């Protein structure tokens, strides 16, 4: 196998991982967390998100420490509300989503710069 093929396969693997994890995280974590926040009588953090981009905001909020991603720096999500309803499974999915997404973007940029794949 040549390097271009391996590079392309790694890109496809990270793309598939990011896509599946994004969907699973959005449906099973984000929607549950939002439902619990609304049950407290608070407004939904994101009124409408047609493309599901809020999954990335939630993954950053869950995976990163409070001092990096806190209420003062972010007007979109209340970190305390989100972390209150976070489970270990949510934490795992958030990290997988972040790592696979950033790996996919990094591989794509490297491919464009060096003409690989």
Backbone bond lengths (Angstrom), bond angles and torsions (degrees), N, CA, C in turn:
res aa  C-N    CA-C-N  psi(-1)  N-CA   C-N-CA  omega(-1)  CA-C   N-CA-C  phi
1 X - - - 1.452 - - 1.522 109.15 -
2 X 1.302 115.04 137.86 1.455 117.86 179.69 1.531 110.61 -90.48
3 X 1.300 115.27 169.07 1.463 121.84 -175.21 1.524 112.41 -63.52
4 X 1.339 117.63 -39.27 1.469 121.17 -179.57 1.527 111.36 -61.31
5 X 1.313 116.75 -41.51 1.459 120.55 -179.94 1.532 110.85 -66.23
6 X 1.319 116.47 -44.14 1.464 120.72 179.02 1.527 109.82 -62.19
7 X 1.316 116.67 -44.74 1.456 121.59 179.37 1.524 110.53 -60.20
8 X 1.331 117.00 -44.01 1.465 121.53 179.18 1.529 111.31 -65.08
9 X 1.319 117.47 -40.24 1.461 120.77 178.92 1.527 111.75 -65.43
10 X 1.319 116.74 -38.54 1.471 120.17 176.96 1.524 109.54 -65.00
11 X 1.327 116.92 -41.33 1.469 119.94 177.41 1.523 110.94 -61.40
12 X 1.319 118.01 -46.42 1.459 121.57 179.68 1.529 110.82 -63.10
13 X 1.334 117.08 -38.77 1.465 120.20 178.43 1.530 111.41 -64.61
14 X 1.334 117.05 -42.50 1.469 118.92 178.89 1.527 110.79 -69.79
15 X 1.324 117.49 -35.76 1.460 120.92 176.58 1.530 110.55 -62.69
16 X 1.323 116.82 -46.76 1.467 120.64 179.75 1.526 111.26 -64.08
17 X 1.329 116.50 -42.39 1.462 120.23 178.93 1.522 110.77 -63.27
18 X 1.319 117.20 -45.33 1.466 121.00 179.91 1.526 111.08 -63.19
19 X 1.310 117.62 -41.79 1.462 121.11 -178.06 1.525 111.57 -66.16
20 X 1.311 117.02 -48.04 1.469 120.67 -179.90 1.525 110.50 -65.71
21 X 1.322 117.01 -44.24 1.461 120.24 -179.40 1.515 110.95 -65.35
22 X 1.331 117.87 -39.97 1.460 121.18 177.23 1.522 110.54 -56.56
23 X 1.325 117.05 -48.24 1.461 121.07 -178.48 1.525 111.42 -64.97
24 X 1.318 117.04 -47.36 1.472 121.08 -179.34 1.525 110.49 -63.09
25 X 1.323 117.12 -44.18 1.456 121.23 -179.58 1.531 110.58 -64.37
26 X 1.312 117.23 -42.81 1.461 120.80 -179.95 1.524 111.20 -63.11
27 X 1.321 116.98 -47.97 1.462 121.00 -174.97 1.529 112.28 -73.87
28 X 1.319 117.62 -45.08 1.461 119.43 -171.63 1.527 114.31 -95.82
29 X 1.304 119.08 -18.00 1.456 120.56 -179.91 1.524 112.22 -110.81
30 X 1.325 116.33 -57.47 1.464 120.28 -174.58 1.526 110.99 -62.35
31 X 1.308 117.45 -47.93 1.462 119.71 -178.06 1.528 111.16 -62.78
32 X 1.342 117.53 -38.50 1.462 121.00 178.91 1.523 110.97 -66.94
33 X 1.317 116.76 -43.97 1.466 120.71 179.47 1.524 110.05 -63.00
34 X 1.328 117.21 -44.88 1.458 120.47 178.80 1.523 111.63 -62.43
35 X 1.321 116.97 -39.02 1.465 120.77 178.88 1.526 110.06 -62.53
36 X 1.319 117.13 -43.41 1.467 120.36 -179.54 1.530 111.43 -67.64
37 X 1.319 117.33 -36.69 1.472 120.36 177.27 1.528 109.43 -64.36
38 X 1.322 116.87 -42.15 1.462 120.04 179.95 1.526 111.51 -69.26
39 X 1.338 117.98 -30.19 1.460 120.91 176.22 1.525 111.81 -65.19
40 X 1.331 117.11 -24.15 1.464 121.39 175.29 1.523 111.57 -74.00
41 X 1.319 116.70 -9.96 1.458 120.68 -177.95 1.517 113.23 95.35
42 X 1.319 116.80 6.47 1.465 120.93 178.76 1.522 109.82 -90.38
43 X 1.308 115.68 158.46 1.464 121.09 178.69 1.528 109.99 -71.32
44 X 1.309 115.29 151.34 1.461 120.69 176.25 1.518 108.59 -62.81
45 X 1.330 118.23 132.18 1.470 120.49 -177.17 1.520 114.13 -59.73
46 X 1.297 117.86 -32.02 1.460 121.04 179.72 1.518 107.80 -130.66
47 X 1.328 116.27 112.85 1.464 119.81 -174.93 1.522 112.75 -67.21
48 X 1.329 117.68 -38.89 1.455 120.13 178.90 1.513 108.83 -151.77
49 X 1.310 115.35 135.39 1.456 121.14 178.50 1.519 107.18 -147.91
50 X 1.285 116.88 87.45 1.455 121.73 -174.96 1.516 115.23 -63.89
51 X 1.317 117.29 -28.16 1.465 120.08 -176.67 1.516 113.94 -100.13
52 X 1.315 118.46 -4.82 1.457 120.83 178.43 1.511 114.24 78.41
53 X 1.324 117.59 20.86 1.463 120.80 -179.67 1.514 113.78 -67.45
54 X 1.333 116.32 -19.35 1.457 118.58 179.80 1.522 112.02 -65.01
55 X 1.324 117.36 -18.29 1.469 120.05 177.38 1.525 110.23 -58.90
56 X 1.323 117.12 -35.07 1.458 120.32 179.03 1.520 111.06 -71.38
57 X 1.354 118.29 -37.95 1.461 120.60 176.18 1.525 110.21 -62.11
58 X 1.335 115.92 -43.63 1.459 119.34 178.92 1.525 111.03 -65.30
59 X 1.322 117.51 -40.05 1.473 119.42 -179.67 1.523 110.95 -64.38
60 X 1.327 117.87 -39.51 1.465 120.40 176.79 1.526 110.38 -64.76
61 X 1.325 116.31 -43.20 1.457 120.42 -178.81 1.515 111.45 -63.97
62 X 1.320 117.37 -40.66 1.465 121.48 -177.47 1.520 111.52 -76.16
63 X 1.316 118.12 -44.68 1.458 121.36 -172.20 1.526 113.82 -79.31
64 X 1.319 117.06 -35.44 1.462 119.41 -175.60 1.525 111.32 -86.39
65 X 1.322 117.59 151.04 1.465 120.36 178.69 1.527 111.70 -64.77
66 X 1.320 116.02 157.17 1.470 121.42 -178.43 1.520 112.42 -58.04
67 X 1.305 117.95 -36.23 1.464 119.27 -176.53 1.531 112.09 -69.32
68 X 1.335 117.17 -20.47 1.455 121.01 178.08 1.527 110.28 -87.30
69 X 1.291 116.86 -40.07 1.459 122.18 -173.35 1.519 107.21 -129.72
70 X 1.316 117.47 89.81 1.453 119.67 -174.33 1.519 112.32 -122.51
71 X 1.318 115.89 176.97 1.464 121.57 -174.33 1.524 113.16 -61.38
72 X 1.324 117.49 -36.94 1.462 119.84 -177.75 1.527 112.42 -68.30
73 X 1.312 116.27 -31.90 1.462 120.43 -177.36 1.520 113.03 -88.66
74 X 1.311 117.33 -14.58 1.460 120.50 -173.21 1.518 110.05 -131.23
75 X 1.297 116.93 115.45 1.455 119.98 178.06 1.525 111.87 -91.42
76 X 1.330 117.87 -5.25 1.463 121.48 -176.45 1.524 111.85 -81.14
77 X 1.321 117.47 -43.39 1.459 121.98 -177.47 1.524 110.41 -128.12
78 X 1.299 115.74 144.90 1.453 121.17 172.73 1.527 106.69 -91.62
79 X 1.311 117.02 110.73 1.461 122.24 -174.19 1.517 112.02 -57.09
80 X 1.314 117.75 -42.14 1.460 121.03 -178.58 1.525 111.40 -63.16
81 X 1.320 117.10 -41.55 1.466 120.21 178.35 1.519 111.50 -63.29
82 X 1.314 116.46 -43.99 1.465 120.51 -177.84 1.522 110.66 -67.71
83 X 1.321 117.53 -47.49 1.471 120.37 -176.36 1.524 112.38 -68.78
84 X 1.314 117.46 -23.34 1.466 120.49 178.44 1.526 111.08 -62.55
85 X 1.319 117.64 -32.64 1.461 121.97 -176.09 1.530 112.68 -107.36
86 X 1.300 117.21 14.02 1.457 121.60 -179.45 1.526 110.73 -84.25
87 X 1.307 115.70 133.02 1.465 122.31 176.56 1.534 108.77 -104.10
88 X 1.329 117.36 166.74 1.473 119.12 175.31 1.535 112.08 -58.39
89 X 1.316 117.46 -34.11 1.469 120.93 177.73 1.528 110.58 -64.06
90 X 1.335 117.42 -41.13 1.466 121.71 176.86 1.526 110.57 -61.69
91 X 1.319 115.48 -42.46 1.464 121.08 179.34 1.533 110.30 -61.29
92 X 1.324 116.49 -45.05 1.463 121.29 178.70 1.530 110.76 -61.96
93 X 1.327 117.12 -48.65 1.467 120.52 -179.90 1.525 111.85 -62.18
94 X 1.339 116.35 -38.02 1.469 120.13 178.85 1.519 110.44 -61.77
95 X 1.323 117.38 -43.95 1.464 120.37 179.41 1.526 111.68 -66.91
96 X 1.319 117.53 -42.21 1.469 120.20 178.89 1.528 109.92 -62.58
97 X 1.325 117.04 -42.43 1.468 120.49 178.65 1.523 111.24 -62.47
98 X 1.318 116.91 -45.74 1.470 119.54 179.71 1.521 111.67 -64.06
99 X 1.317 117.56 -48.62 1.471 120.47 -176.96 1.527 111.94 -65.24
100 X 1.312 117.39 -43.67 1.469 118.95 -178.67 1.531 111.12 -69.48
101 X 1.317 117.41 -38.08 1.471 120.35 179.58 1.516 111.61 -66.30
102 X 1.324 116.48 -47.89 1.462 119.24 -179.54 1.525 111.47 -68.61
103 X 1.306 118.15 -34.05 1.470 120.66 175.78 1.523 110.30 -64.77
104 X 1.325 116.13 -43.66 1.458 120.02 179.30 1.530 111.16 -61.33
105 X 1.324 117.07 -45.16 1.465 120.82 179.36 1.530 110.27 -64.49
106 X 1.322 116.47 -43.90 1.467 120.33 179.06 1.515 112.41 -60.98
107 X 1.317 116.51 -44.36 1.467 120.51 178.85 1.527 109.99 -64.86
108 X 1.335 116.88 -39.64 1.468 120.19 178.31 1.513 112.22 -63.34
109 X 1.317 117.07 -42.03 1.472 120.98 178.96 1.523 110.77 -65.91
110 X 1.314 116.65 -44.87 1.472 120.74 178.09 1.528 109.77 -60.57
111 X 1.321 116.71 -41.26 1.465 121.04 178.41 1.524 111.52 -61.58
112 X 1.319 116.96 -41.92 1.461 119.70 179.32 1.528 112.06 -68.95
113 X 1.314 116.43 -40.93 1.474 119.79 -178.43 1.514 112.02 -66.53
114 X 1.331 115.89 -45.33 1.466 120.09 -173.96 1.521 113.99 -99.63
115 X 1.324 118.13 -0.75 1.467 120.88 178.25 1.519 113.55 67.66
116 X 1.317 116.61 35.64 1.461 121.34 -179.21 1.513 108.82 -92.81
117 X 1.319 117.22 146.91 1.457 121.22 173.89 1.450 110.83 91.82
